[in-house]
Amino acid sequence: MQPIPYGHQSIDEDDINAVENALQSDWLTTGPKVEEFEHSIRDYCLCGHAVAVNSGTSALDIAIQSLDLRPGSEVITTPFTFAATSNALLYSDLTPVYADITRGTRNIDPDDVRRKISDKTGAVLFVDFAGHPCDISPLREMCTKKDIFLIEDASHALGAEYSGKKIGTLADMTIFSFHPVKLITTGEGGMVTTNDSRRAERLRLLRTHGIDKNDHHLSGSGASWAYDMVALGRNYRITDIQAALGISQAKKIDLFIRRRTELARLYSDLLQDFPGIEVPVTQGDVTHAWHLYTVLLSGVRRDVVFSYLKSHDISVNLHYIPTYHFSYYRKNHPTDPSLFPVTEDVFSRILTLPLFPGLREQEVMAIADILKKAMRQFALP
Ligand SMILES: Cc1ncc(COP(=O)(O)O)c(C=O)c1O
């Protein structure tokens, strides 16, 4: 068997032609493809505005920066995510306050969020783990009542739906990532969506040095050459080459999700009755994007099973090491892991199996067989 990665991009001739055309155009960056890509995501999600940047991390950074929260304000978030989610808070001198997760979906637990909200809370930043939308209604209700922001890290969930609405329209801002293992790819890339036009303007400013080209007040109205830097922005621009790839990839979001869903169902059919394997659940009125397929193991040492699958050329993975375990966080934001019993339990037993549109049914069957073999071979007495 060929080595199987845990995630992989799907690139076809149309994607290659789109990139080639962009390379032959007059614009490698700040050209028309960026806006076209933004419009394709905006029209797909049916949201007001989409602002494209060079990574999901940059999207998180400008989204959080645009809130203008007082330094030291608290933001309630999940520890069960990629480091970038919490890091975005630190870039803006904000304090992450973690809430525990729910075992079935591994998403943030709205009841624990409610317990953690205080006068210092400026926002709630949640993640749609593996592409399963979080239970947004209670979070929305809490945030509206407390007059705080609700931000969605939907890096895993482009194309997913909650109560019949596409992810990208429900929070005050939603973040997407286009890293190669994600739902669609631009190599590196990200997007922030929002229905608020003033916020979209602010995001555009922050992605390009905080420079306002329409602001001539410093040099007088006749000075059409003038511009002003009105905020401390960055260069987070995405290129037209990447945007061209994104436009082509965006046409296939539903196709990719359909394929991921078929493969996830096959995994669940093969694994759900096997002792010691807990397959992922889909809860509530949602459409899952199936970015990741994760199982919880019991009656074995997960690490032994992990190594066994690796030794059979199956690139299993572990999503995620809770953020508060990292040395940087232990030093600068010490958090007692025992306060997050569900996160700790899930972390100790979780395993990510390969899932991407190009994966074949026979490969899923072979992976399931090898996993079951490992479960039998290494069962604890
Ligand atoms: C939940 C989550 N947030 C943010 C990011 C960061 O996205 P990017 O890699 O595009 O910077 C990732 C990427 O892995 C992610 O999984």
The ligand as an SDF file (V2000), in Angstrom:
LIG
                    3D

 16 16  0  0  0  0  0  0  0  0999 V2000
   -8.9890   25.7930   13.8960 C   0  0  0  0  0  0  0  0  0  0  0  0
   -7.9050   26.4790   13.1400 C   0  0  0  0  0  0  0  0  0  0  0  0
   -7.7670   27.8090   13.2580 N   0  0  0  0  0  0  0  0  0  0  0  0
   -6.8240   28.4870   12.5720 C   0  0  0  0  0  0  0  0  0  0  0  0
   -5.9470   27.8380   11.7290 C   0  0  0  0  0  0  0  0  0  0  0  0
   -4.8770   28.6190   11.0290 C   0  0  0  0  0  0  0  0  0  0  0  0
   -5.0480   28.6060    9.6580 O   0  0  0  0  0  0  0  0  0  0  0  0
   -3.7940   28.8090    8.6650 P   0  0  0  0  0  0  0  0  0  0  0  0
   -2.9890   27.5530    8.7080 O   0  0  0  0  0  0  0  0  0  0  0  0
   -4.4470   29.0470    7.3360 O   0  0  0  0  0  0  0  0  0  0  0  0
   -3.0510   29.9980    9.1490 O   0  0  0  0  0  0  0  0  0  0  0  0
   -6.0540   26.4580   11.5690 C   0  0  0  0  0  0  0  0  0  0  0  0
   -5.1240   25.7490   10.6700 C   0  0  0  0  0  0  0  0  0  0  0  0
   -4.7410   24.6510   10.8180 O   0  0  0  0  0  0  0  0  0  0  0  0
   -7.0560   25.7540   12.2900 C   0  0  0  0  0  0  0  0  0  0  0  0
   -7.1800   24.4290   12.1770 O   0  0  0  0  0  0  0  0  0  0  0  0
  1  2  1  0
  2  3  1  0
  2 15  2  0
  3  4  2  0
  4  5  1  0
  5  6  1  0
  5 12  2  0
  6  7  1  0
  7  8  1  0
  8  9  2  0
  8 10  1  0
  8 11  1  0
 12 13  1  0
 12 15  1  0
 13 14  2  0
 15 16  1  0
M  END
$$$$
